[in-house]
Amino acid sequence: MHVTTLTASDADRYRELMLHAYESAADAFTSTAEERAAQPKAWWEKRIADTSGMSVAMGAFQARELVGTVAVEFSSKPKTRHKAHVIGMFVHERVRGLGAGAALLRAALLEARARDHVRVVTLTVTQGNEPAIRLYESAGFQTFGVEPLAISTPGGFKSKVHMWLELPRGGAAA
Ligand SMILES: CC(C)(COP(=O)(O)OP(=O)(O)OC[C@H]1O[C@@H](n2cnc3c(N)ncnc32)[C@H](O)[C@@H]1OP(=O)(O)O)[C@@H](O)C(=O)NCCC(=O)NCCS
């Protein structure tokens, strides 16, 4: 398995994997497969390889098949460009527990660290999603709050755990 940055040419396979993700791990995501299936190809291309660099995605490949992914969103606003947001983490059921999630998260954090102005990485995770929470904690993320009634699911409302990671940087705060 190897992890690499996705390009616009990966949009179709990324779409296919994520539409599966929204179905198979529905409670982990805020969007539904139906909503996302309606998005045009340009939306998927922008998600994984935004031409202005504000959204990038990593892919985990096994024998040329995309089996895992995570995306990072950046901000161009002067007051929030120090923050990056990790979204859309998914590893196919077939290859879980083999280190793909950890490798994807490492790659996402490298991408954030490569931008000198980024100081903080945030994410949200559905309360009770222990595999994901442990994955994020093992990378150093800490919980700073819980949003009650954050998403409506067939099993009732679920809360979202908000986590953050401060990136180690030398020098004074920007
Ligand atoms: C969460 C998810 C991405 C983990 O991917 P993965 O490739 O199986 O994870 P890894 O094999 O890299 O495991 C990395 C760490 O995650 C944690 N972890 C992974 N699976 C776990 C499980 N079933 N139970 C507890 N901890 C688990 C562990 O800390 C693990 O480190 P360790 O192996 O040293 O104990 C995967 O389970 C998944 O796609 N889940 C459905 C979608 C989802 O929940 N996405 C997160 C949205 S916020």
The ligand as an ORCA input file, in Angstrom:
! r2SCAN-3c Opt
* xyz 0 1
  C     -10.982      5.331     11.218
  C     -10.319      4.617     10.057
  C      -9.967      5.666      8.986
  C      -9.026      3.945     10.541
  O      -8.324      3.450      9.401
  P      -7.344      2.171      9.512
  O      -6.561      2.116      8.256
  O      -8.124      0.965      9.859
  O      -6.428      2.601     10.749
  P      -4.925      2.131     11.023
  O      -4.795      0.679     10.692
  O      -3.988      3.062     10.363
  O      -4.847      2.317     12.597
  C      -4.251      3.488     13.139
  C      -4.715      3.670     14.568
  O      -6.120      3.924     14.594
  C      -6.696      3.325     15.757
  N      -7.628      2.275     15.332
  C      -7.826      1.848     14.071
  N      -8.793      0.901     14.056
  C      -9.197      0.754     15.343
  C     -10.186     -0.057     15.965
  N     -10.963     -0.894     15.283
  N     -10.341      0.065     17.311
  C      -9.600      0.925     18.011
  N      -8.637      1.722     17.469
  C      -8.450      1.628     16.149
  C      -5.541      2.746     16.540
  O      -5.032      3.754     17.394
  C      -4.546      2.458     15.445
  O      -3.210      2.396     15.914
  P      -2.585      0.994     16.360
  O      -2.772      0.059     15.217
  O      -1.152      1.336     16.644
  O      -3.373      0.587     17.562
  C     -11.240      3.503      9.463
  O     -11.685      2.662     10.513
  C     -12.450      4.032      8.721
  O     -12.374      4.385      7.537
  N     -13.622      4.109      9.395
  C     -14.876      4.502      8.759
  C     -14.874      5.970      8.375
  C     -14.555      6.867      9.539
  O     -14.937      6.620     10.665
  N     -13.842      7.970      9.211
  C     -13.466      8.961     10.197
  C     -14.307     10.178     10.014
  S     -13.926     11.425     11.253
*
